[in-house]
Structure formats: structure tokens, C-alpha cells
Amino acid sequence: MPSPVRETIDRHLAPLLEAGVERGSLVPEARLREDLGLSSLDAVSLIMALEQELNAEISDPELAELRSIDDVVGLIQRKLAV
């Protein structure tokens, strides 16, 4: 069963998926750009939505390091643990 953080991320990712990408593609190792087709603008939109909903601040350098769903989950979980 996915964590609440993962469920929140998946919920915000689903509407950003490129046409033809199935929701079943939202596996932990899925790469945001290469596998899911997210643009830079999509990634920023995702992070802004997560920051607002989860009350977590993500810096531009942290955003630049995010490559996969697992990266996003790990970063958000670390932010919420502080």
C-alpha cells in the first residue's frame, strides 16, 4: 500500500501525464521526463502543488535533482520529517 505522500504525488502527477502514458506507469523508478513525459513546466507545477498541499518548501537546486517518482517521494518525506 503506497504511503500518503506517494498517493498525493500520484494524484498530482496523473493529470500531467503525456498523452499515451498510462497511470499504471507511475512506478517508483519511473523517470519524470523520460518515462512520464513531464516537461520542465510540468515538474514545476507538480512541485508547487505538493508544496502547497503538504506545506513543504522545495528549493530550485532540490528541484533540479529530482529525476524519478522515488526522488520526489524521498525529498518530500525528508522535508516532512524535519
N, C-alpha and C positions, 0 to 999 in steps of 0.2 A: 504494500500500500504506500503510495507516494506521500511524502511529508507535506504539511500545509504550505510550506514555502514552494515546493515543487508544483503543487496544484495551482497556486497563484501564478507562478511563472507560465505554466502551460496555458492557463486561461487567458493570459495577456498575449502569449505567442500565437495562439490559434488564429486570430483574425489577421495576423501579419504574414502568415504563410504564403509563399508564392503559389500561384495557380498550379495545380497538379501535384502539390506536396500534400500527402495525407497526414491527418492528425496522428496517425499511428507512427509517423516518423519522429515524433517527439520523444526520442530515447535519450538517456543521459549523455551519451557520447556524440549526439548529433551536433555538427558544427553549424553555427548560426548562419554564416554566409554561404558556405559551400553546399551544405546538405539541405538547409531550410530556405535558402534564397533570400535571406534578410539583407536589405540594403543598410548602409550606414544610418540613414534616417530612421529606418525601422528599428534598428538597435537602440538608437537614442530614444525613440518613442517608448520602446519596451522598458528601458531603464527609468525613464521619467514616470511611467505608470507604476512601476514597482516602488520607486522612491516615495511616491505619494501614498500608495496603499499601505506599504509596510513601514513607513516613517524611517527610512534608511537613506543616508546620503552616499552617493557613489561619485567619486571624482573622475575627471576626464582621463587621467592615467589609468585608473582602475577599469574604466570602460574600454579603453584601448586593449587591455589584456584579455578581455572576455572572448573566447573562441567557441565554446560549446555550452550546451544547456548545463552540464555539470559545473562549468566555470561560474555561471550565473548563480546556480544554487549555492555553491560553496561560498561565494562572495557575500551573498545576502545572509546566509546563515552566520558567517563570521560577524557581519555588521550587527545583526540582531542579538548576538551573544555578548556584545560589548556593553 
